[in-house]
Amino acid sequence: MVIFPIIPIWVISIVCVLLIVIIFKYNKKSILRILMVILVFIINLRIMIPGSGSESLSSDLDVLLVVDSTISMNALDYGNKETRLSGAKKDCENIINELEGSRFSIISFDNNAKVLVPFTYDSDIALSSIDLITPISELYARGSSLNTPYDAILDVLKSDSEDDKRSKIIFFISDGEITDESKLKSFKELSKYVSGGAVLGYGTEKGGNMKYKNKYSDEERYLMDYSGSYGMAVSKIDEKNLKKISSDLRVDYINMNNHNNINYKLKEIKRKNNLRVTANDKSSYKDIYFIFIIPLLILMVLDFYKIRRKFI
């Protein structure tokens, strides 16, 4: 049995002690509420037990996924009129599944860059984070810049660079568009931290229109171009920018109009990086915290019933 606390133990301990003090101050006989606080503390510990398949794949590989979530990734020129982002998310899921046993980190960027997941062996968390990525609202979009995630990428790679035995792989995922008139900066400084990966390009030269949901009516609309043509806005892939980034990082550039284009790269990464069987990470354990949620709910119902009786 092991524990993986959701909130640091020292933090939840302080919170629970304060709650118990408050309970004693206003109602010394409220055993139900004290038991509820204890159950909350136990649930937070996230107690885990070895699973039936206690062995799992592990590797000396760290995989960083940098995902463009600007509004142009909503362009409908991927596959059968799917959005670029929907295609990118499927490919990210494929990367995570194929490189199972690696540590994964996720960065998304639009107006700002966000580290959604620091490096973790928990592929379920990585997959969930990818699934939750959505394009920025047209109300807040300030134009696209591929420079936005640079500092976040550097911080993540530098923070992980102390362990030189681990290989660092990066997948930079974007349509390459720059619409804020900024000049693409050099990514060469980042190349010393990575040993492989690829820049993945989404979109077509013909381009695609961008749909979005109206914030107030929830109605789907096309983004309009008010710069002169006054028609539906069109976003096109900019492979020049993407190839420049791939050259700076010293990794391959892959056009992802065909989903299978990345297969050779994944096979190459798997061939070069040793996979081993281990039972030392938490992916080999299963959660049992939900067992304690049941008595917590029962106690909450009983407490509510007692309060209700006082006021009837």
Secondary structure, DSSP 8 states (H G I E B T S, - for coil): -EE--SS-HHHHHHHHHHHHHHHHHH-TT-HHHHHHHHHHHHHHH-EEEE-SS--EEEESEEEEEEEE-SGGGGBS-BTTTB-HHHHHHHHHHHHHHHTTTSEEEEEEESSSEEEEEEEES-HHHHHHHHHH-----TTT-----TTTTHHHHHHHHHHTTT-TTSEEEEEEEE-----S-------GGGGGG-SEEEEEE-S-SS-EEBEEE-TTT--EEE-B-TTTT-SB-EE---HHHHHHHHHHHT-EEEETTSGGGGHHHHHHHHHHS-EEEES-SGGGEEE-THHHHHHHHHHHHHHHHHHHHHT-
